[in-house]
């Protein structure tokens, strides 16, 4: 259970080329774009208004800065590992090198929550925004084919859609992007780059056009007086940071592409930290303009605060552009999440913990196509039939657990391998990893009890699979035991 993979062994595997291996085709820019693609979703367009109206007021900009600092603790730890161990698999691989096989399996299984269910969650929301756009142009799809049996969708004009059979638009986008991923990593990165350019352009247009319509009176008071725990004042800013923290989730998906980076030692830290910096700047400017256009109190209960704020500018033609930007944002998030999950399962399969099926690489495209096909079906089932509310919290708790284990891994590695080559070093160790652990555990504790119950059930299922299959087929374990037997003889 506690066999570890040495860094030398990991680097040897990563350095192999030829049939059955992943192709190195991603530049530093591609990696930054992957991070931005995973981070900027509709969280920017919805969570900002919620945090302003209920917690921080115009000081939601400070909340974004605090959330970014919290993410940076985990991001700095990810950057050290990604430069040391530039192998596909993200936190799974790092845990294998620091805490042993069983903990690696636990984190790999946990990443299914983050990436696969994350893709399902976002695809359901993608479907809702598509319906909103089509409805505005009087294009109506059959109700049975656009909503799952247990959900009711309310459109912007008050129209209710319920009593469906399956959410086909959500399944469509999952299948389409899975096929794009099979076609090739470079092609997938090119598509992601285009989507990132589109949504960042709309965010910049919102900031540029909205800036001249800011009403300075909306910033008074900038930090509203506290009226209760987490309601304005400094406690409200802190609570707001916890709310908008989830708008940053996704940067860790960059580390799953380490084995496909042209220069991972340099590119991985740039991709992880660069995407965090870019998104933080955009988030702060966006929040500043949004709360300047409309008084923060007007965002209470508003599911589309960005559209509400932009309406006062008079540029009505960009209302549809905002929806298109959100669709582009969602599409790139789904793409990166599906890519991340397939790379984690590819690595686990290469280690023998999962069947060989998952590490089969396409002879022409050099992608783990069978894993992509498996998750196309798996994610589609969740996207087509499970309510989005039940998916969201599972994604959050899975992500935070991954962050905690990576921060612990840096502390362990600094003790066990102090002289290892580290192209990028996490600064201020042990302060940064410990703060990363504390912040993430605090945010996990703020999630509902049902999320913890689902996490425990999911992990229990993973433990059963490990002891039923993975433990007996582990290449590392079998190799180590063979060496022990040879030494005895």
C-alpha positions in Angstrom: 0.0 0.0 0.0 2.9 2.4 0.7 5.2 1.6 -2.2 6.5 4.8 -3.8 7.6 5.7 -7.3 11.0 7.4 -7.4 11.5 10.7 -9.2 14.1 9.0 -11.4 11.5 6.3 -12.4 8.9 9.0 -13.1 11.3 11.1 -15.2 12.4 8.0 -17.1 8.8 7.2 -18.0 8.1 10.8 -19.0 11.2 10.9 -21.2 10.1 7.9 -23.3 8.8 8.5 -26.8 7.4 6.5 -29.6 4.3 4.3 -29.8 2.1 4.2 -26.7 3.3 7.5 -25.4 1.9 11.1 -25.4 3.2 13.7 -27.8 4.9 16.8 -26.5 3.2 19.6 -28.4 2.1 22.3 -25.9 4.0 25.6 -25.6 4.0 27.9 -22.5 1.3 30.0 -24.1 -0.8 26.9 -24.7 -0.4 26.0 -20.9 -1.4 29.5 -19.8 -4.4 29.3 -22.1 -5.4 25.9 -20.7 -5.4 27.4 -17.2 -7.4 30.4 -18.3 -9.7 28.1 -20.2 -10.4 26.0 -17.1 -10.7 29.0 -14.7 -12.9 31.6 -16.4 -16.4 30.1 -16.6 -19.7 31.6 -15.6 -18.4 31.9 -12.1 -17.2 35.4 -13.1 -20.6 36.3 -14.5 -22.7 35.0 -11.5 -20.7 34.6 -8.3 -19.5 38.2 -8.4 -23.0 39.6 -8.0 -23.9 37.1 -5.2 -20.8 37.9 -3.2 -21.4 41.7 -3.6 -25.0 41.7 -2.7 -24.8 39.3 0.3 -21.3 39.7 1.7 -18.8 42.3 0.6 -20.6 45.1 -1.3 -18.2 47.0 -3.7 -15.3 45.5 -1.7 -15.9 42.3 -3.6 -12.8 43.3 -5.4 -10.8 42.7 -2.2 -12.6 39.4 -1.8 -11.2 38.4 -5.2 -7.7 39.3 -4.2 -8.0 37.3 -1.0 -9.4 34.3 -2.9 -6.5 34.6 -5.4 -4.0 34.6 -2.5 -5.6 31.5 -1.1 -5.4 29.8 -4.5 -1.8 31.0 -4.9 -0.8 28.9 -1.8 -1.9 25.7 -3.6 -0.7 27.0 -7.0 2.8 27.5 -5.8 2.9 24.0 -4.4 1.5 22.6 -7.7 4.2 24.6 -9.6 7.0 23.0 -7.6 5.8 19.5 -8.3 4.9 20.1 -11.9 8.5 21.3 -12.6 10.1 18.5 -10.6 7.9 15.7 -11.9 6.6 16.7 -15.4 4.5 13.7 -15.8 0.8 13.3 -16.7 -1.4 12.6 -13.7 -1.3 15.8 -11.7 -1.8 15.3 -7.9 -2.1 11.5 -8.4 1.5 11.4 -9.6 2.8 13.7 -6.9 1.1 11.7 -4.2 2.7 8.4 -5.6 6.2 10.0 -5.2 5.6 11.4 -1.7 2.9 9.4 0.2 2.8 6.0 -1.6 0.5 4.0 -3.8 -2.6 3.9 -1.6 -2.7 7.7 -1.1 -2.0 8.1 -4.9 -5.0 5.9 -5.6 -7.2 7.9 -3.3 -6.2 11.2 -4.9 -6.6 9.8 -8.4 -10.1 8.5 -7.6 -10.8 11.9 -6.0 -9.8 13.7 -9.2 -12.7 11.9 -10.9 -14.9 14.1 -8.7 -13.1 17.2 -9.8 -12.7 16.7 -13.5 -15.3 14.2 -14.7 -18.2 15.5 -12.6 -16.9 19.0 -13.1 -17.3 18.6 -16.8 -20.8 17.2 -16.3 -21.8 20.1 -14.0 -20.6 22.7 -16.5 -22.2 20.9 -19.5 -25.6 21.2 -17.8 -25.1 24.9 -17.3 -23.9 25.2 -20.9 -27.1 23.7 -22.0 -29.2 26.2 -20.0 -27.4 29.2 -21.5 -27.8 27.7 -25.0 -31.6 27.4 -24.3 -31.6 31.0 -23.2 -30.0 32.1 -26.4 -32.2 30.0 -28.7 -35.3 31.2 -26.8 -34.5 34.8 -27.5 -34.6 34.0 -31.3 -37.8 32.0 -31.0 -36.1 28.6 -31.5 -37.8 26.1 -29.2 -36.5 22.5 -28.8 -38.8 19.7 -27.5 -39.0 19.9 -23.7 -38.5 16.2 -23.3 -35.0 16.5 -24.8 -33.6 19.5 -23.0 -34.2 18.9 -19.3 -33.4 15.9 -17.1 -36.4 14.2 -15.3 -35.6 15.8 -11.9 -35.0 19.4 -13.0 -37.0 22.5 -13.8 -35.3 25.3 -15.9 -36.5 28.9 -15.6 -35.6 31.1 -18.6 -35.0 34.8 -18.4 -38.5 35.7 -19.4 -40.0 33.5 -16.8 -40.8 30.5 -19.0 -40.6 27.2 -17.1 -39.3 24.0 -18.7 -39.9 20.8 -16.7 -40.9 17.2 -17.0 -38.1 16.3 -19.4 -36.6 12.9 -20.2 -33.0 13.7 -21.0 -30.7 16.8 -21.4 -29.5 16.2 -25.0 -27.7 19.6 -25.4 -25.5 18.8 -22.4 -24.7 15.3 -23.8 -24.0 16.9 -27.3 -21.3 19.2 -26.0 -19.6 16.4 -24.0 -19.5 14.1 -27.0 -18.3 16.8 -29.4 -15.4 17.9 -27.1 -14.5 14.3 -26.4 -14.1 13.7 -30.1 -12.0 16.9 -30.4 -9.7 15.5 -27.7 -9.3 12.2 -29.5 -8.3 14.1 -32.6 -5.2 15.4 -30.9 -3.8 17.5 -28.0 -2.4 20.3 -30.3 -5.8 20.5 -32.1 -7.6 20.6 -28.7 -5.2 23.4 -27.5 -5.9 25.4 -30.7 -9.6 25.2 -30.1 -9.2 26.2 -26.5 -7.0 29.1 -27.5 -9.7 30.5 -29.7 -12.4 30.1 -27.0 -10.1 31.8 -24.5 -9.5 34.7 -26.9 -13.3 35.1 -27.4 -14.3 35.1 -23.8 -11.4 37.3 -22.6 -12.3 39.8 -25.4 -15.8 40.0 -24.2 -14.6 40.5 -20.6 -12.3 43.3 -21.8 -15.1 44.9 -23.8 -17.3 44.9 -20.8 -14.6 46.6 -18.7 -13.7 49.1 -21.4 -17.3 50.1 -22.4 -18.6 50.0 -18.8 -15.8 52.0 -17.3 -17.1 55.3 -18.7 -20.6 54.7 -17.3 -19.4 54.1 -13.7 -21.4 56.0 -11.1 -19.0 56.8 -8.3 -21.9 57.0 -5.8 -22.2 53.2 -6.1 -18.9 52.8 -4.4 -20.0 54.7 -1.2 -19.5 53.1 1.2 -16.9 50.9 -0.4 -16.9 48.5 2.6 -20.5 48.6 3.9 -21.0 48.5 7.7 -21.1 45.0 9.2 -24.7 43.8 10.1 -23.9 40.2 11.1 -21.4 37.4 10.7 -20.2 37.3 7.0 -22.6 40.2 6.1 -20.4 43.1 5.0 -17.5 44.7 6.9 -14.3 42.7 7.0 -16.0 39.5 7.9 -18.2 39.9 4.8 -15.1 40.4 2.6 -13.7 37.2 4.0 -17.0 35.3 3.4 -17.1 36.8 -0.1 -13.6 35.4 -0.7 -14.9 31.9 0.2 -17.8 32.4 -2.2 -15.7 33.6 -5.2 -12.8 31.1 -4.4 -14.7 28.6 -6.6 -14.4 31.0 -9.6 -10.6 30.2 -9.5 -10.9 26.4 -9.5 -9.4 24.8 -12.5 -5.8 26.0 -12.7 -4.6 22.6 -11.4 -5.8 21.0 -14.7 -2.7 22.6 -16.3 -0.5 20.1 -14.4 -2.3 17.1 -16.0 -0.7 18.1 -19.4 2.9 18.1 -18.1 3.8 15.1 -20.2 2.6 16.9 -23.4 4.5 20.2 -22.7 7.5 21.0 -24.9 9.5 22.4 -22.0 7.7 21.3 -18.8 10.3 22.5 -16.3 9.8 26.1 -17.5 6.3 25.9 -19.0 4.4 24.3 -16.1 5.1 27.0 -13.4 4.3 29.7 -16.1 1.1 27.9 -17.1 -0.2 27.5 -13.5 0.9 30.8 -12.0 0.5 32.8 -15.2 -3.2 31.8 -15.6 -3.9 32.6 -11.9 -2.4 36.1 -12.3 -4.2 36.9 -15.6 -7.5 35.7 -14.2 -7.1 37.6 -10.9 -6.5 40.9 -12.8 -9.5 40.3 -15.0 -11.7 39.4 -12.1 -10.8 42.5 -10.0 -11.4 44.9 -12.9 -14.6 43.1 -13.9 -16.0 43.3 -10.3 -14.9 47.0 -10.0 -16.9 48.0 -13.2 -19.9 45.8 -12.4 -20.4 47.3 -8.9 -19.8 50.8 -10.3 -22.5 50.5 -12.9 -25.2 49.3 -10.5 -25.6 49.5 -6.7 -24.5 46.2 -5.1 -27.9 45.8 -3.4 -29.6 45.4 -6.8 -27.7 42.2 -7.4 -29.6 40.3 -4.6 -31.1 37.2 -6.1 -30.0 38.1 -9.6 -28.7 35.1 -11.5 -27.3 37.3 -14.3 -25.7 40.3 -12.6 -23.3 41.0 -15.4 -26.2 41.4 -17.9 -28.1 43.6 -15.3 -25.1 45.8 -14.9 -24.3 46.1 -18.6 -27.9 47.1 -19.4 -27.3 50.6 -17.9 -24.7 51.3 -20.5 -27.1 51.4 -23.4 -25.1 48.9 -25.4 -27.9 46.4 -25.6 -26.5 44.6 -28.6 -23.8 43.1 -26.3 -26.3 41.4 -24.1 -26.2 38.4 -26.5 -22.5 38.7 -26.7 -22.3 38.1 -22.9 -24.3 34.8 -23.3 -22.0 33.8 -26.2 -19.0 34.6 -24.0 -20.4 32.4 -21.2 -21.0 29.6 -23.7 -17.4 29.9 -24.9 -16.2 30.0 -21.3 -18.1 26.9 -20.4 -16.9 25.1 -23.5 -13.3 25.6 -22.7 -13.8 24.5 -19.1 -15.5 21.3 -20.3 -12.7 20.7 -22.8 -9.9 21.1 -20.2 -11.7 19.1 -17.5 -12.2 16.2 -19.9 -8.6 16.4 -21.0 -7.4 16.4 -17.4 -9.5 13.4 -16.4 -8.3 11.3 -19.3 -4.7 12.0 -18.5 -5.1 11.0 -14.9 -6.7 7.7 -15.8 -4.0 7.2 -18.5 -1.3 7.4 -15.9 -3.1 5.2 -13.4 -3.5 2.6 -16.1 0.2 2.8 -17.0 0.9 2.0 -13.3 -1.3 -1.1 -13.4 -3.9 0.3 -11.0 -6.5 0.4 -13.7 -7.0 -2.0 -16.7 -4.8 -1.5 -19.8 -7.8 -0.2 -21.7 -7.3 3.2 -20.2 -3.7 3.6 -21.4 -4.2 2.6 -25.0 -2.9 5.4 -27.2 -4.3 6.1 -30.7 -1.6 5.1 -33.3 -2.2 8.2 -35.4 -3.3 10.9 -32.9 -1.1 9.9 -29.9 -4.0 10.4 -27.5 -5.6 8.1 -24.9 -8.6 7.6 -27.1 -10.2 4.7 -25.3 -10.2 6.7 -22.0 -11.7 9.7 -23.9 -14.5 7.4 -25.2 -15.1 5.9 -21.7 -15.5 9.4 -20.1 -17.6 10.6 -23.0 -20.2 7.9 -22.0 -19.6 8.3 -18.2 -19.8 12.1 -18.2 -22.8 12.1 -20.6 -24.8 10.0 -18.2 -24.4 12.5 -15.4 -24.9 15.4 -17.7 -28.0 14.0 -19.2 -29.8 12.8 -16.1 -28.4 14.3 -12.8 -29.5 17.7 -11.5 -26.7 20.3 -11.6 -27.2 21.2 -7.9 -26.2 17.7 -6.8 -23.1 17.8 -8.9 -21.6 21.2 -7.9 -20.7 20.6 -4.3 -19.1 17.2 -5.1 -16.8 19.0 -7.5 -15.8 21.6 -4.9 -15.0 19.2 -2.1 -13.0 16.9 -4.5 -11.0 19.8 -5.7 -10.1 21.1 -2.3 -9.1 17.7 -1.1 -6.6 17.5 -4.0 -5.2 20.9 -3.1 -4.7 19.7 0.5 -2.8 16.6 -0.5 -0.5 18.5 -2.9 0.4 21.0 -0.1 1.1 18.1 2.2 3.2 16.5 -0.5 5.5 19.5 -0.7 6.2 19.4 3.0 6.9 15.6 2.8 9.2 15.9 -0.3 11.2 18.7 1.3 12.0 16.4 4.2 12.5 13.1 2.3 14.3 14.5 -0.7 15.8 17.8 0.3 18.5 17.7 -2.4 16.3 16.9 -5.4 16.5 19.1 -8.4 13.7 21.7 -8.2 13.5 24.0 -11.3 10.8 25.9 -9.4 10.8 26.1 -5.6 7.8 27.0 -3.6 8.8 30.1 -1.5 8.5 30.4 2.2 8.2 26.7 3.0 6.6 25.5 5.4 4.5 28.7 5.6 3.0 28.5 2.1 2.0 24.8 2.2 0.6 25.0 5.7 -1.5 28.1 4.8 -2.7 26.2 1.7 -3.8 23.3 3.8 -5.5 25.5 6.4 -7.4 27.6 3.8 -8.6 24.5 1.9 -9.7 22.6 5.0 -11.6 25.8 6.1 -13.4 26.0 2.8 -14.2 22.2 2.9 -15.7 22.7 6.3 -18.0 25.4 5.0 -19.6 22.9 2.5 -22.9 21.2 3.4 -22.9 17.9 5.3 -24.3 16.0 2.3 -21.1 16.8 0.3 -19.1 15.0 3.0 -21.4 12.0 3.0 -21.1 11.7 -0.8 -17.3 12.1 -0.6 -17.1 9.3 2.0 -19.3 7.0 -0.1 -17.3 7.8 -3.3 -14.0 7.2 -1.5 -15.3 3.9 -0.1 -16.2 2.7 -3.6 -12.6 3.7 -4.7 -11.1 1.7 -1.8 -13.1 -1.4 -2.8 -11.8 -1.1 -6.4 -8.2 -0.6 -5.2 -8.2 -3.7 -3.0 -10.2 -5.7 -5.6 -8.0 -4.9 -8.6 -5.3 -2.2 -8.3 -3.3 -3.6 -5.4 -2.8 -6.9 -7.2 -2.0 -5.5 -10.6 0.3 -2.6 -9.4 3.5 -2.6 -11.5 5.4 -0.8 -8.7 4.3 -3.2 -6.0 5.0 -6.3 -8.2 8.4 -5.0 -9.2 9.4 -4.2 -5.6 8.3 -7.6 -4.4 10.1 -9.4 -7.2 13.3 -7.5 -6.2 12.8 -8.5 -2.6 12.4 -12.2 -3.6 15.5 -12.0 -5.8 17.5 -10.6 -3.0 16.4 -13.3 -0.6 17.4 -16.0 -3.1 
